[in-house]
């Protein structure tokens, strides 16, 4: 009976055309319900002498069927590989699929668009170091010693009293220290705060603006903010409102909200105000002669609203599929005349 199993298995193995069929044959002859398994269950009812001889026969049959299956498996795997190579062969006569490389990241795109817009108002870009002293980052901006922004849960402190800048305002302070008024500048760059969730990251980008001149008032500030928002979102009928607020470095201060849709859902986009006289005095500028306004905005927040990005962390994940989805061309330089986005 057992020798007949070998012949039967050999015949079926010989005509197996693929690995799936071979697996079914293996289950049929060596599986839990196979004749070999049933024969092994009979061993318990035999005498010791019969058990020894019968068990040896079962092992020989099992080993021989296993060898036949392994030999056939090698042949079928080679055939499957050859067929796969044939099916996946590359036709070298076909032209390659077009693919764009070196696309612009949404943050870089937003920064370029914002820089172009503020250039319309004569604001030039100034840059500075990511590491600042406590005086430039806090004290010179009229931020008191016990202000919450100075706490370690908000600020990354380094050795010798230095910090990773929490805003780009130190660039404004250094500009006013080393240059004479009037000033019309923006300060773009990376900033750092100890926070991380769906709407906050430890590193993000800001653009701060500063205009100092004679006879500057709140009307100038509102004009610049309203025009910049309309240009950036490329909507002339966008709803904009100014809410009274408080910042240590401006007085009066305001937060700016926008409503992009007709659902009356307001979203905060930036803070602004008239530069506090104490800030001007800290850099030896006569606040009775010179006045001005300042504003600060988060680049990521504006980019999320404009490009419909849901999670702030996607900016820094490095997911190539996400980057290809936006795929801003490096050759389409944003301009107010030609259009910011294409």
Buried (B, 14 or more C-beta within 10 A) or exposed (E): EBEEBBEBBEEBBEEBEEBEBBEEBBEBBBEEEBBBBEBBEEEEEEEEEEBEEBBEEBEEBBEBBBEBBEEBBEEBEEEEEEEEEEEEEEEEEEEEEEEEEEBBBBBBBBBBBBBBBBBEBEBEBBEBEBBBBBEBBBBBBBBEEEEEBBEEEEBBBEEEEBBBBBBBBBBBBBBBEEEEBEBBBBBBBBBBBBEEEEEBBEBBBBBBBBBBBEEBEBEBBBEBBBEBBBBBBEEEEBBBEBEEBEBBBBBBBBBBBBBBEEEEEBEEBBBBBBBBBBBBEBBEBEBEEBBBBBBBBBBBBBBBBBBEBEEBEBBBEEEEEEBEEBEBEEEBEBEEEEEBEE
